[in-house]
Amino acid sequence: MIKVSVMYPNTAGARFDHEYYRNKHMPLVKARMGDACKSYTVDKGIAGGAPGDPATYVGMCHIFCDSIEAFQAGFGPHAKEIMADITSQTIPTSPRSSRSAKSS
Amino acid sequence: MIKVSVMYPNTAGARFDHEYYRNKHMPLVKARMGDACKSYTVDKGIAGGAPGDPATYVGMCHIFCDSIEAFQAGFGPHAKEIMADITSQTIPTSPRSSRSAKSS
């Protein structure tokens, strides 16, 4: 099992339309990826590590797939449409991405 | 439900003893936090967002709690012991931390 994490840095003035992201964007991702996306989660950043610190990321999503190849096969053909679904008006467009193996 | 994510940047030469982290460190965290830690997951970074990119984070853990207050009450009294359990020999000691609300 692998997890693709897309993490949106909490830069000054970053807007993030959580409502849209959770209710429209991620369901679109799931619909296009089909069974290649086993499940996904969405996070809303609320705080940093120390009391009073701002959240490192304003939002994150995590997409679970059987393998990197399965992710690429499911996401690749729809990448253009999926990326076009979000704009800098609603979601910061320079996220960090990271692929991880779930080890426990 | 909130999630506390601790993310270890994949800096040049960063060592990360995944075996120790998964089998010793995180079980210690769970044992000390008790019921305040509802569950946790551990990730091993394998790649970045684009083909050929290195992982953004060499390792991550995510601790699920009922609330920030529950996390603080469970973790705070044991923070010194938990932090002392990892050293720069095994785990990079400057992680990013972020607290998120799980929104779906």
N, CA and C atoms of all chains as a GROMACS GRO file, in nm:
protein
  624
    1MET      N    1   0.085  -0.121   0.000
    1MET     CA    2   0.000   0.000   0.000
    1MET      C    3   0.087   0.125   0.000
    2ILE      N    4   0.057   0.219  -0.086
    2ILE     CA    5   0.128   0.346  -0.081
    2ILE      C    6   0.026   0.459  -0.060
    3LYS      N    7   0.081   0.571  -0.017
    3LYS     CA    8  -0.001   0.687   0.012
    3LYS      C    9   0.060   0.806  -0.059
    4VAL      N   10  -0.018   0.874  -0.139
    4VAL     CA   11   0.028   0.997  -0.203
    4VAL      C   12  -0.030   1.113  -0.124
    5SER      N   13   0.060   1.192  -0.064
    5SER     CA   14   0.017   1.306   0.018
    5SER      C   15   0.039   1.434  -0.061
    6VAL      N   16  -0.064   1.515  -0.071
    6VAL     CA   17  -0.053   1.646  -0.135
    6VAL      C   18  -0.075   1.749  -0.025
    7MET      N   19   0.026   1.834  -0.003
    7MET     CA   20   0.027   1.921   0.115
    7MET      C   21   0.039   2.067   0.072
    8TYR      N   22  -0.055   2.148   0.114
    8TYR     CA   23  -0.062   2.288   0.072
    8TYR      C   24  -0.004   2.378   0.180
    9PRO      N   25   0.116   2.434   0.157
    9PRO     CA   26   0.179   2.518   0.260
    9PRO      C   27   0.091   2.635   0.300
   10ASN      N   28   0.095   2.666   0.429
   10ASN     CA   29   0.014   2.773   0.486
   10ASN      C   30   0.088   2.906   0.471
   11THR      N   31   0.106   2.948   0.345
   11THR     CA   32   0.176   3.074   0.319
   11THR      C   33   0.085   3.192   0.354
   12ALA      N   34   0.150   3.306   0.380
   12ALA     CA   35   0.074   3.425   0.420
   12ALA      C   36  -0.034   3.454   0.317
   13GLY      N   37  -0.154   3.465   0.363
   13GLY     CA   38  -0.265   3.499   0.275
   13GLY      C   39  -0.317   3.384   0.189
   14ALA      N   40  -0.265   3.264   0.214
   14ALA     CA   41  -0.311   3.151   0.133
   14ALA      C   42  -0.460   3.129   0.155
   15ARG      N   43  -0.534   3.122   0.046
   15ARG     CA   44  -0.676   3.091   0.056
   15ARG      C   45  -0.691   2.942   0.031
   16PHE      N   46  -0.782   2.882   0.098
   16PHE     CA   47  -0.806   2.740   0.076
   16PHE      C   48  -0.954   2.716   0.100
   17ASP      N   49  -1.024   2.684  -0.006
   17ASP     CA   50  -1.168   2.663   0.003
   17ASP      C   51  -1.191   2.516   0.042
   18HIS      N   52  -1.191   2.492   0.171
   18HIS     CA   53  -1.204   2.354   0.220
   18HIS      C   54  -1.332   2.288   0.174
   19GLU      N   55  -1.436   2.367   0.174
   19GLU     CA   56  -1.567   2.316   0.131
   19GLU      C   57  -1.558   2.259  -0.010
   20TYR      N   58  -1.500   2.338  -0.100
   20TYR     CA   59  -1.488   2.295  -0.240
   20TYR      C   60  -1.394   2.176  -0.252
   21TYR      N   61  -1.285   2.184  -0.180
   21TYR     CA   62  -1.185   2.078  -0.190
   21TYR      C   63  -1.243   1.943  -0.147
   22ARG      N   64  -1.316   1.945  -0.035
   22ARG     CA   65  -1.371   1.821   0.021
   22ARG      C   66  -1.492   1.772  -0.057
   23ASN      N   67  -1.579   1.864  -0.098
   23ASN     CA   68  -1.707   1.823  -0.156
   23ASN      C   69  -1.709   1.814  -0.307
   24LYS      N   70  -1.612   1.880  -0.372
   24LYS     CA   71  -1.612   1.878  -0.518
   24LYS      C   72  -1.481   1.821  -0.574
   25HIS      N   73  -1.369   1.877  -0.528
   25HIS     CA   74  -1.243   1.839  -0.591
   25HIS      C   75  -1.206   1.693  -0.564
   26MET      N   76  -1.205   1.653  -0.439
   26MET     CA   77  -1.162   1.517  -0.408
   26MET      C   78  -1.259   1.411  -0.460
   27PRO      N   79  -1.390   1.436  -0.455
   27PRO     CA   80  -1.480   1.340  -0.522
   27PRO      C   81  -1.452   1.328  -0.673
   28LEU      N   82  -1.411   1.438  -0.736
   28LEU     CA   83  -1.372   1.431  -0.878
   28LEU      C   84  -1.249   1.342  -0.895
   29VAL      N   85  -1.151   1.360  -0.807
   29VAL     CA   86  -1.031   1.277  -0.813
   29VAL      C   87  -1.068   1.129  -0.802
   30LYS      N   88  -1.151   1.099  -0.703
   30LYS     CA   89  -1.192   0.960  -0.680
   30LYS      C   90  -1.269   0.906  -0.801
   31ALA      N   91  -1.360   0.988  -0.854
   31ALA     CA   92  -1.440   0.943  -0.968
   31ALA      C   93  -1.352   0.911  -1.088
   32ARG      N   94  -1.251   0.995  -1.112
   32ARG     CA   95  -1.165   0.972  -1.228
   32ARG      C   96  -1.069   0.857  -1.207
   33MET      N   97  -1.019   0.844  -1.086
   33MET     CA   98  -0.922   0.737  -1.059
   33MET      C   99  -0.990   0.600  -1.046
   34GLY      N  100  -1.115   0.600  -1.005
   34GLY     CA  101  -1.186   0.473  -0.990
   34GLY      C  102  -1.118   0.383  -0.888
   35ASP      N  103  -1.111   0.255  -0.918
   35ASP     CA  104  -1.056   0.158  -0.822
   35ASP      C  105  -0.908   0.178  -0.794
   36ALA      N  106  -0.840   0.257  -0.877
   36ALA     CA  107  -0.697   0.283  -0.851
   36ALA      C  108  -0.681   0.357  -0.719
   37CYS      N  109  -0.783   0.436  -0.683
   37CYS     CA  110  -0.784   0.506  -0.554
   37CYS      C  111  -0.863   0.421  -0.456
   38LYS      N  112  -0.792   0.355  -0.366
   38LYS     CA  113  -0.859   0.265  -0.271
   38LYS      C  114  -0.940   0.346  -0.170
   39SER      N  115  -0.884   0.456  -0.125
   39SER     CA  116  -0.952   0.547  -0.033
   39SER      C  117  -0.873   0.676  -0.027
   40TYR      N  118  -0.931   0.778   0.034
   40TYR     CA  119  -0.856   0.902   0.054
   40TYR      C  120  -0.905   0.970   0.180
   41THR      N  121  -0.820   1.058   0.232
   41THR     CA  122  -0.858   1.141   0.347
   41THR      C  123  -0.822   1.286   0.316
   42VAL      N  124  -0.892   1.376   0.382
   42VAL     CA  125  -0.868   1.519   0.365
   42VAL      C  126  -0.847   1.580   0.503
   43ASP      N  127  -0.745   1.664   0.517
   43ASP     CA  128  -0.717   1.729   0.645
   43ASP      C  129  -0.728   1.881   0.631
   44LYS      N  130  -0.771   1.943   0.737
   44LYS     CA  131  -0.775   2.089   0.746
   44LYS      C  132  -0.678   2.131   0.855
   45GLY      N  133  -0.575   2.207   0.817
   45GLY     CA  134  -0.474   2.249   0.914
   45GLY      C  135  -0.533   2.340   1.019
   46ILE      N  136  -0.505   2.313   1.145
   46ILE     CA  137  -0.560   2.398   1.251
   46ILE      C  138  -0.453   2.461   1.339
   47ALA      N  139  -0.334   2.404   1.346
   47ALA     CA  140  -0.230   2.461   1.433
   47ALA      C  141  -0.096   2.399   1.398
   48GLY      N  142   0.011   2.464   1.444
   48GLY     CA  143   0.144   2.409   1.427
   48GLY      C  144   0.180   2.318   1.542
   49GLY      N  145   0.307   2.284   1.553
   49GLY     CA  146   0.350   2.190   1.655
   49GLY      C  147   0.350   2.249   1.795
   50ALA      N  148   0.385   2.376   1.806
   50ALA     CA  149   0.391   2.439   1.939
   50ALA      C  150   0.269   2.529   1.958
   51PRO      N  151   0.228   2.548   2.082
   51PRO     CA  152   0.112   2.634   2.106
   51PRO      C  153   0.131   2.771   2.042
   52GLY      N  154   0.032   2.817   1.968
   52GLY     CA  155   0.040   2.948   1.904
   52GLY      C  156   0.099   2.947   1.765
   53ASP      N  157   0.168   2.839   1.728
   53ASP     CA  158   0.224   2.830   1.592
   53ASP      C  159   0.113   2.810   1.490
   54PRO      N  160   0.126   2.874   1.372
   54PRO     CA  161   0.027   2.847   1.268
   54PRO      C  162   0.049   2.707   1.209
   55ALA      N  163  -0.054   2.653   1.148
   55ALA     CA  164  -0.044   2.522   1.083
   55ALA      C  165   0.064   2.526   0.975
   56THR      N  166   0.142   2.420   0.963
   56THR     CA  167   0.242   2.410   0.857
   56THR      C  168   0.173   2.404   0.721
   57TYR      N  169   0.066   2.328   0.716
   57TYR     CA  170  -0.011   2.313   0.592
   57TYR      C  171  -0.155   2.355   0.616
   58VAL      N  172  -0.208   2.432   0.524
   58VAL     CA  173  -0.346   2.478   0.537
   58VAL      C  174  -0.443   2.364   0.506
   59GLY      N  175  -0.399   2.272   0.420
   59GLY     CA  176  -0.480   2.157   0.386
   59GLY      C  177  -0.392   2.045   0.333
   60MET      N  178  -0.441   1.924   0.343
   60MET     CA  179  -0.369   1.809   0.288
   60MET      C  180  -0.472   1.709   0.237
   61CYS      N  181  -0.431   1.631   0.138
   61CYS     CA  182  -0.507   1.510   0.108
   61CYS      C  183  -0.411   1.394   0.098
   62HIS      N  184  -0.462   1.276   0.122
   62HIS     CA  185  -0.382   1.155   0.118
   62HIS      C  186  -0.460   1.051   0.039
   63ILE      N  187  -0.399   1.004  -0.068
   63ILE     CA  188  -0.465   0.909  -0.158
   63ILE      C  189  -0.396   0.773  -0.144
   64PHE      N  190  -0.473   0.672  -0.111
   64PHE     CA  191  -0.418   0.538  -0.089
   64PHE      C  192  -0.436   0.451  -0.213
   65CYS      N  193  -0.325   0.390  -0.255
   65CYS     CA  194  -0.326   0.306  -0.375
   65CYS      C  195  -0.244   0.180  -0.348
   66ASP      N  196  -0.263   0.081  -0.434
   66ASP     CA  197  -0.187  -0.043  -0.418
   66ASP      C  198  -0.039  -0.024  -0.444
   67SER      N  199  -0.005   0.065  -0.537
   67SER     CA  200   0.135   0.083  -0.576
   67SER      C  201   0.150   0.218  -0.646
   68ILE      N  202   0.273   0.262  -0.662
   68ILE     CA  203   0.298   0.386  -0.736
   68ILE      C  204   0.247   0.371  -0.880
   69GLU      N  205   0.267   0.253  -0.936
   69GLU     CA  206   0.223   0.228  -1.073
   69GLU      C  207   0.070   0.241  -1.083
   70ALA      N  208   0.000   0.190  -0.981
   70ALA     CA  209  -0.146   0.200  -0.982
   70ALA      C  210  -0.190   0.346  -0.972
   71PHE      N  211  -0.119   0.424  -0.890
   71PHE     CA  212  -0.151   0.567  -0.881
   71PHE      C  213  -0.131   0.634  -1.015
   72GLN      N  214  -0.017   0.608  -1.076
   72GLN     CA  215   0.014   0.675  -1.204
   72GLN      C  216  -0.085   0.635  -1.312
   73ALA      N  217  -0.122   0.507  -1.314
   73ALA     CA  218  -0.216   0.460  -1.416
   73ALA      C  219  -0.354   0.523  -1.394
   74GLY      N  220  -0.392   0.544  -1.268
   74GLY     CA  221  -0.524   0.598  -1.239
   74GLY      C  222  -0.530   0.750  -1.250
   75PHE      N  223  -0.422   0.816  -1.212
   75PHE     CA  224  -0.422   0.962  -1.206
   75PHE      C  225  -0.376   1.025  -1.337
   76GLY      N  226  -0.272   0.965  -1.395
   76GLY     CA  227  -0.206   1.024  -1.512
   76GLY      C  228  -0.300   1.068  -1.623
   77PRO      N  229  -0.388   0.980  -1.668
   77PRO     CA  230  -0.475   1.015  -1.782
   77PRO      C  231  -0.571   1.131  -1.751
   78HIS      N  232  -0.593   1.160  -1.622
   78HIS     CA  233  -0.688   1.264  -1.582
   78HIS      C  234  -0.620   1.383  -1.516
   79ALA      N  235  -0.487   1.383  -1.515
   79ALA     CA  236  -0.413   1.487  -1.442
   79ALA      C  237  -0.452   1.627  -1.488
   80LYS      N  238  -0.465   1.645  -1.617
   80LYS     CA  239  -0.495   1.778  -1.671
   80LYS      C  240  -0.630   1.828  -1.621
   81GLU      N  241  -0.730   1.743  -1.631
   81GLU     CA  242  -0.864   1.781  -1.584
   81GLU      C  243  -0.865   1.807  -1.434
   82ILE      N  244  -0.797   1.720  -1.359
   82ILE     CA  245  -0.796   1.733  -1.213
   82ILE      C  246  -0.724   1.862  -1.172
   83MET      N  247  -0.611   1.890  -1.236
   83MET     CA  248  -0.538   2.012  -1.201
   83MET      C  249  -0.617   2.137  -1.240
   84ALA      N  250  -0.689   2.128  -1.351
   84ALA     CA  251  -0.766   2.245  -1.397
   84ALA      C  252  -0.886   2.273  -1.307
   85ASP      N  253  -0.923   2.175  -1.226
   85ASP     CA  254  -1.039   2.192  -1.139
   85ASP      C  255  -1.012   2.287  -1.023
   86ILE      N  256  -0.886   2.307  -0.993
   86ILE     CA  257  -0.854   2.400  -0.885
   86ILE      C  258  -0.780   2.520  -0.941
   87THR      N  259  -0.806   2.634  -0.883
   87THR     CA  260  -0.743   2.757  -0.930
   87THR      C  261  -0.685   2.831  -0.810
   88SER      N  262  -0.603   2.928  -0.836
   88SER     CA  263  -0.542   3.003  -0.725
   88SER      C  264  -0.646   3.086  -0.651
   89GLN      N  265  -0.766   3.098  -0.707
   89GLN     CA  266  -0.875   3.167  -0.637
   89GLN      C  267  -0.927   3.086  -0.520
   90THR      N  268  -0.917   2.955  -0.532
   90THR     CA  269  -0.977   2.870  -0.428
   90THR      C  270  -0.873   2.791  -0.349
   91ILE      N  271  -0.770   2.746  -0.418
   91ILE     CA  272  -0.673   2.655  -0.356
   91ILE      C  273  -0.533   2.701  -0.396
   92PRO      N  274  -0.438   2.712  -0.302
   92PRO     CA  275  -0.301   2.745  -0.340
   92PRO      C  276  -0.251   2.638  -0.437
   93THR      N  277  -0.187   2.681  -0.543
   93THR     CA  278  -0.156   2.586  -0.650
   93THR      C  279  -0.014   2.533  -0.648
   94SER      N  280   0.061   2.557  -0.543
   94SER     CA  281   0.196   2.500  -0.536
   94SER      C  282   0.212   2.409  -0.416
   95PRO      N  283   0.141   2.297  -0.418
   95PRO     CA  284   0.151   2.206  -0.304
   95PRO      C  285   0.281   2.129  -0.307
   96ARG      N  286   0.320   2.074  -0.194
   96ARG     CA  287   0.425   1.973  -0.190
   96ARG      C  288   0.358   1.838  -0.206
   97SER      N  289   0.422   1.751  -0.280
   97SER     CA  290   0.370   1.616  -0.293
   97SER      C  291   0.473   1.519  -0.240
   98SER      N  292   0.426   1.412  -0.184
   98SER     CA  293   0.517   1.311  -0.133
   98SER      C  294   0.450   1.176  -0.139
   99ARG      N  295   0.526   1.077  -0.178
   99ARG     CA  296   0.472   0.941  -0.181
   99ARG      C  297   0.537   0.860  -0.071
  100SER      N  298   0.456   0.791   0.003
  100SER     CA  299   0.506   0.717   0.118
  100SER      C  300   0.455   0.574   0.112
  101ALA      N  301   0.532   0.485   0.175
  101ALA     CA  302   0.483   0.351   0.202
  101ALA      C  303   0.427   0.353   0.342
  102LYS      N  304   0.311   0.295   0.359
  102LYS     CA  305   0.251   0.289   0.492
  102LYS      C  306   0.319   0.174   0.564
  103SER      N  307   0.394   0.205   0.669
  103SER     CA  308   0.473   0.097   0.728
  103SER      C  309   0.413   0.042   0.857
  104SER      N  310   0.308   0.101   0.906
  104SER     CA  311   0.233   0.039   1.017
  104SER      C  312   0.098   0.107   1.027
  105MET      N  313  -1.234   1.474   1.582
  105MET     CA  314  -1.108   1.397   1.570
  105MET      C  315  -0.998   1.489   1.514
  106ILE      N  316  -0.884   1.489   1.578
  106ILE     CA  317  -0.770   1.564   1.523
  106ILE      C  318  -0.654   1.468   1.498
  107LYS      N  319  -0.564   1.515   1.414
  107LYS     CA  320  -0.448   1.434   1.377
  107LYS      C  321  -0.324   1.520   1.398
  108VAL      N  322  -0.231   1.471   1.474
  108VAL     CA  323  -0.102   1.540   1.490
  108VAL      C  324  -0.002   1.469   1.399
  109SER      N  325   0.047   1.544   1.301
  109SER     CA  326   0.143   1.487   1.205
  109SER      C  327   0.283   1.537   1.239
  110VAL      N  328   0.376   1.446   1.252
  110VAL     CA  329   0.516   1.481   1.274
  110VAL      C  330   0.592   1.435   1.149
  111MET      N  331   0.656   1.531   1.082
  111MET     CA  332   0.710   1.506   0.948
  111MET      C  333   0.860   1.538   0.947
  112TYR      N  334   0.940   1.441   0.908
  112TYR     CA  335   1.086   1.454   0.913
  112TYR      C  336   1.139   1.486   0.773
  113PRO      N  337   1.186   1.612   0.752
  113PRO     CA  338   1.232   1.650   0.618
  113PRO      C  339   1.346   1.561   0.570
  114ASN      N  340   1.344   1.534   0.442
  114ASN     CA  341   1.444   1.447   0.380
  114ASN      C  342   1.568   1.528   0.342
  115THR      N  343   1.636   1.582   0.442
  115THR     CA  344   1.755   1.663   0.418
  115THR      C  345   1.871   1.574   0.374
  116ALA      N  346   1.966   1.635   0.306
  116ALA     CA  347   2.080   1.557   0.255
  116ALA      C  348   2.146   1.483   0.371
  117GLY      N  349   2.162   1.354   0.352
  117GLY     CA  350   2.230   1.274   0.453
  117GLY      C  351   2.147   1.241   0.575
  118ALA      N  352   2.019   1.277   0.572
  118ALA     CA  353   1.935   1.248   0.688
  118ALA      C  354   1.927   1.096   0.710
  119ARG      N  355   1.956   1.055   0.832
  119ARG     CA  356   1.940   0.914   0.863
  119ARG      C  357   1.805   0.898   0.930
  120PHE      N  358   1.741   0.788   0.904
  120PHE     CA  359   1.614   0.762   0.969
  120PHE      C  360   1.603   0.612   0.989
  121ASP      N  361   1.607   0.571   1.112
  121ASP     CA  362   1.602   0.428   1.144
  121ASP      C  363   1.455   0.388   1.153
  122HIS      N  364   1.399   0.352   1.037
  122HIS     CA  365   1.256   0.320   1.032
  122HIS      C  366   1.219   0.204   1.124
  123GLU      N  367   1.308   0.109   1.130
  123GLU     CA  368   1.286  -0.010   1.214
  123GLU      C  369   1.264   0.034   1.360
  124TYR      N  370   1.356   0.116   1.407
  124TYR     CA  371   1.347   0.164   1.546
  124TYR      C  372   1.223   0.250   1.566
  125TYR      N  373   1.198   0.336   1.470
  125TYR     CA  374   1.085   0.429   1.483
  125TYR      C  375   0.953   0.354   1.492
  126ARG      N  376   0.939   0.255   1.405
  126ARG     CA  377   0.812   0.180   1.398
  126ARG      C  378   0.798   0.081   1.515
  127ASN      N  379   0.907   0.013   1.547
  127ASN     CA  380   0.898  -0.096   1.644
  127ASN      C  381   0.926  -0.057   1.789
  128LYS      N  382   0.992   0.055   1.810
  128LYS     CA  383   1.026   0.095   1.947
  128LYS      C  384   0.968   0.231   1.982
  129HIS      N  385   0.997   0.330   1.897
  129HIS     CA  386   0.959   0.466   1.936
  129HIS      C  387   0.808   0.487   1.940
  130MET      N  388   0.741   0.451   1.832
  130MET     CA  389   0.596   0.477   1.830
  130MET      C  390   0.519   0.392   1.930
  131PRO      N  391   0.558   0.265   1.952
  131PRO     CA  392   0.493   0.191   2.061
  131PRO      C  393   0.514   0.258   2.198
  132LEU      N  394   0.631   0.320   2.218
  132LEU     CA  395   0.654   0.395   2.342
  132LEU      C  396   0.555   0.512   2.352
  133VAL      N  397   0.541   0.586   2.242
  133VAL     CA  398   0.447   0.699   2.240
  133VAL      C  399   0.306   0.651   2.277
  134LYS      N  400   0.264   0.543   2.214
  134LYS     CA  401   0.130   0.488   2.240
  134LYS      C  402   0.116   0.443   2.386
  135ALA      N  403   0.219   0.375   2.435
  135ALA     CA  404   0.213   0.325   2.573
  135ALA      C  405   0.201   0.441   2.672
  136ARG      N  406   0.275   0.548   2.650
  136ARG     CA  407   0.271   0.660   2.743
  136ARG      C  408   0.142   0.740   2.729
  137MET      N  409   0.092   0.755   2.607
  137MET     CA  410  -0.029   0.835   2.586
  137MET      C  411  -0.155   0.759   2.625
  138GLY      N  412  -0.148   0.628   2.621
  138GLY     CA  413  -0.266   0.548   2.657
  138GLY      C  414  -0.384   0.581   2.568
  139ASP      N  415  -0.500   0.589   2.628
  139ASP     CA  416  -0.624   0.609   2.552
  139ASP      C  417  -0.631   0.746   2.484
  140ALA      N  418  -0.544   0.840   2.524
  140ALA     CA  419  -0.544   0.971   2.458
  140ALA      C  420  -0.505   0.955   2.311
  141CYS      N  421  -0.426   0.853   2.281
  141CYS     CA  422  -0.389   0.821   2.142
  141CYS      C  423  -0.484   0.714   2.092
  142LYS      N  424  -0.579   0.755   2.010
  142LYS     CA  425  -0.679   0.660   1.960
  142LYS      C  426  -0.616   0.560   1.864
  143SER      N  427  -0.526   0.610   1.780
  143SER     CA  428  -0.453   0.523   1.687
  143SER      C  429  -0.341   0.606   1.628
  144TYR      N  430  -0.251   0.539   1.557
  144TYR     CA  431  -0.146   0.614   1.488
  144TYR      C  432  -0.104   0.538   1.364
  145THR      N  433  -0.043   0.610   1.270
  145THR     CA  434   0.013   0.547   1.152
  145THR      C  435   0.156   0.599   1.134
  146VAL      N  436   0.236   0.520   1.065
  146VAL     CA  437   0.375   0.556   1.037
  146VAL      C  438   0.398   0.542   0.887
  147ASP      N  439   0.463   0.641   0.828
  147ASP     CA  440   0.491   0.638   0.684
  147ASP      C  441   0.641   0.641   0.659
  148LYS      N  442   0.681   0.574   0.553
  148LYS     CA  443   0.820   0.576   0.508
  148LYS      C  444   0.823   0.645   0.371
  149GLY      N  445   0.893   0.758   0.362
  149GLY     CA  446   0.896   0.832   0.236
  149GLY      C  447   0.967   0.752   0.128
  150ILE      N  448   0.906   0.745   0.010
  150ILE     CA  449   0.970   0.669  -0.098
  150ILE      C  450   0.996   0.752  -0.222
  151ALA      N  451   0.924   0.861  -0.241
  151ALA     CA  452   0.946   0.941  -0.363
  151ALA      C  453   0.877   1.076  -0.347
  152GLY      N  454   0.915   1.170  -0.434
  152GLY     CA  455   0.850   1.300  -0.435
  152GLY      C  456   0.730   1.298  -0.528
  153GLY      N  457   0.681   1.417  -0.558
  153GLY     CA  458   0.560   1.426  -0.638
  153GLY      C  459   0.582   1.392  -0.785
  154ALA      N  460   0.697   1.430  -0.839
  154ALA     CA  461   0.725   1.405  -0.980
  154ALA      C  462   0.823   1.287  -0.993
  155PRO      N  463   0.816   1.215  -1.104
  155PRO     CA  464   0.907   1.101  -1.122
  155PRO      C  465   1.052   1.145  -1.102
  156GLY      N  466   1.125   1.072  -1.020
  156GLY     CA  467   1.265   1.103  -0.997
  156GLY      C  468   1.292   1.197  -0.881
  157ASP      N  469   1.189   1.267  -0.834
  157ASP     CA  470   1.206   1.356  -0.719
  157ASP      C  471   1.225   1.275  -0.591
  158PRO      N  472   1.312   1.324  -0.503
  158PRO     CA  473   1.324   1.256  -0.373
  158PRO      C  474   1.202   1.284  -0.287
  159ALA      N  475   1.177   1.196  -0.190
  159ALA     CA  476   1.066   1.216  -0.097
  159ALA      C  477   1.083   1.349  -0.024
  160THR      N  478   0.973   1.421  -0.004
  160THR     CA  479   0.977   1.545   0.074
  160THR      C  480   1.013   1.514   0.219
  161TYR      N  481   0.954   1.408   0.270
  161TYR     CA  482   0.978   1.367   0.409
  161TYR      C  483   1.030   1.223   0.410
  162VAL      N  484   1.135   1.201   0.487
  162VAL     CA  485   1.192   1.067   0.496
  162VAL      C  486   1.102   0.976   0.579
  163GLY      N  487   1.029   1.036   0.672
  163GLY     CA  488   0.936   0.961   0.755
  163GLY      C  489   0.831   1.054   0.812
  164MET      N  490   0.718   0.997   0.847
  164MET     CA  491   0.611   1.074   0.912
  164MET      C  492   0.539   0.982   1.009
  165CYS      N  493   0.483   1.044   1.114
  165CYS     CA  494   0.384   0.970   1.192
  165CYS      C  495   0.263   1.059   1.210
  166HIS      N  496   0.151   0.997   1.230
  166HIS     CA  497   0.024   1.069   1.246
  166HIS      C  498  -0.048   1.009   1.367
  167ILE      N  499  -0.075   1.092   1.464
  167ILE     CA  500  -0.137   1.047   1.589
  167ILE      C  501  -0.279   1.102   1.596
  168PHE      N  502  -0.374   1.013   1.610
  168PHE     CA  503  -0.516   1.052   1.611
  168PHE      C  504  -0.568   1.063   1.755
  169CYS      N  505  -0.630   1.177   1.784
  169CYS     CA  506  -0.682   1.203   1.919
  169CYS      C  507  -0.820   1.267   1.908
  170ASP      N  508  -0.893   1.265   2.017
  170ASP     CA  509  -1.025   1.327   2.017
  170ASP      C  510  -1.018   1.478   2.001
  171SER      N  511  -0.914   1.540   2.056
  171SER     CA  512  -0.904   1.686   2.053
  171SER      C  513  -0.760   1.727   2.079
  172ILE      N  514  -0.729   1.854   2.052
  172ILE     CA  515  -0.595   1.904   2.084
  172ILE      C  516  -0.569   1.892   2.234
  173GLU      N  517  -0.672   1.919   2.314
  173GLU     CA  518  -0.657   1.912   2.459
  173GLU      C  519  -0.623   1.768   2.502
  174ALA      N  520  -0.688   1.671   2.437
  174ALA     CA  521  -0.660   1.531   2.471
  174ALA      C  522  -0.517   1.494   2.433
  175PHE      N  523  -0.471   1.546   2.319
  175PHE     CA  524  -0.331   1.521   2.280
  175PHE      C  525  -0.236   1.579   2.384
  176GLN      N  526  -0.260   1.705   2.418
  176GLN     CA  527  -0.170   1.771   2.512
  176GLN      C  528  -0.169   1.702   2.648
  177ALA      N  529  -0.287   1.661   2.694
  177ALA     CA  530  -0.295   1.594   2.824
  177ALA      C  531  -0.223   1.458   2.820
  178GLY      N  532  -0.228   1.392   2.706
  178GLY     CA  533  -0.166   1.260   2.696
  178GLY      C  534  -0.017   1.265   2.669
  179PHE      N  535   0.023   1.362   2.589
  179PHE     CA  536   0.163   1.369   2.544
  179PHE      C  537   0.249   1.452   2.638
  180GLY      N  538   0.193   1.565   2.684
  180GLY     CA  539   0.270   1.662   2.762
  180GLY      C  540   0.350   1.604   2.877
  181PRO      N  541   0.287   1.524   2.964
  181PRO     CA  542   0.358   1.474   3.081
  181PRO      C  543   0.475   1.380   3.045
  182HIS      N  544   0.474   1.327   2.921
  182HIS     CA  545   0.576   1.230   2.880
  182HIS      C  546   0.666   1.285   2.770
  183ALA      N  547   0.651   1.413   2.739
  183ALA     CA  548   0.723   1.471   2.625
  183ALA      C  549   0.875   1.454   2.640
  184LYS      N  550   0.926   1.477   2.759
  184LYS     CA  551   1.070   1.471   2.781
  184LYS      C  552   1.123   1.330   2.754
  185GLU      N  553   1.055   1.231   2.808
  185GLU     CA  554   1.098   1.092   2.788
  185GLU      C  555   1.086   1.053   2.640
  186ILE      N  556   0.976   1.093   2.578
  186ILE     CA  557   0.953   1.057   2.438
  186ILE      C  558   1.058   1.122   2.347
  187MET      N  559   1.088   1.249   2.372
  187MET     CA  560   1.188   1.318   2.291
  187MET      C  561   1.327   1.259   2.313
  188ALA      N  562   1.354   1.218   2.436
  188ALA     CA  563   1.486   1.163   2.468
  188ALA      C  564   1.507   1.026   2.405
  189ASP      N  565   1.398   0.963   2.364
  189ASP     CA  566   1.407   0.828   2.306
  189ASP      C  567   1.468   0.830   2.166
  190ILE      N  568   1.464   0.944   2.100
  190ILE     CA  569   1.524   0.951   1.967
  190ILE      C  570   1.644   1.045   1.971
  191THR      N  571   1.743   1.010   1.893
  191THR     CA  572   1.866   1.091   1.889
  191THR      C  573   1.901   1.118   1.744
  192SER      N  574   1.990   1.211   1.722
  192SER     CA  575   2.030   1.243   1.585
  192SER      C  576   2.103   1.127   1.518
  193GLN      N  577   2.142   1.027   1.598
  193GLN     CA  578   2.206   0.908   1.541
  193GLN      C  579   2.105   0.822   1.465
  194THR      N  580   1.981   0.828   1.508
  194THR     CA  581   1.882   0.738   1.448
  194THR      C  582   1.775   0.812   1.369
  195ILE      N  583   1.735   0.927   1.419
  195ILE     CA  584   1.621   0.999   1.362
  195ILE      C  585   1.658   1.147   1.353
  196PRO      N  586   1.633   1.212   1.240
  196PRO     CA  587   1.656   1.357   1.234
  196PRO      C  588   1.572   1.426   1.342
  197THR      N  589   1.630   1.518   1.413
  197THR     CA  590   1.562   1.571   1.531
  197THR      C  591   1.490   1.705   1.510
  198SER      N  592   1.479   1.748   1.387
  198SER     CA  593   1.406   1.874   1.362
  198SER      C  594   1.287   1.851   1.271
  199PRO      N  595   1.189   1.777   1.319
  199PRO     CA  596   1.073   1.752   1.234
  199PRO      C  597   0.983   1.874   1.227
  200ARG      N  598   0.897   1.877   1.128
  200ARG     CA  599   0.786   1.972   1.124
  200ARG      C  600   0.667   1.905   1.190
  201SER      N  601   0.595   1.981   1.266
  201SER     CA  602   0.474   1.927   1.327
  201SER      C  603   0.354   2.006   1.279
  202SER      N  604   0.243   1.940   1.267
  202SER     CA  605   0.123   2.008   1.224
  202SER      C  606   0.002   1.937   1.282
  203ARG      N  607  -0.093   2.016   1.324
  203ARG     CA  608  -0.215   1.957   1.376
  203ARG      C  609  -0.329   1.987   1.279
  204SER      N  610  -0.403   1.884   1.247
  204SER     CA  611  -0.510   1.897   1.148
  204SER      C  612  -0.639   1.841   1.203
  205ALA      N  613  -0.747   1.893   1.152
  205ALA     CA  614  -0.877   1.831   1.174
  205ALA      C  615  -0.902   1.740   1.055
  206LYS      N  616  -0.948   1.619   1.083
  206LYS     CA  617  -0.977   1.525   0.976
  206LYS      C  618  -1.115   1.563   0.924
  207SER      N  619  -1.119   1.610   0.797
  207SER     CA  620  -1.247   1.663   0.751
  207SER      C  621  -1.322   1.567   0.661
  208SER      N  622  -1.263   1.457   0.623
  208SER     CA  623  -1.338   1.350   0.556
  208SER      C  624  -1.256   1.224   0.553
   0.00000   0.00000   0.00000
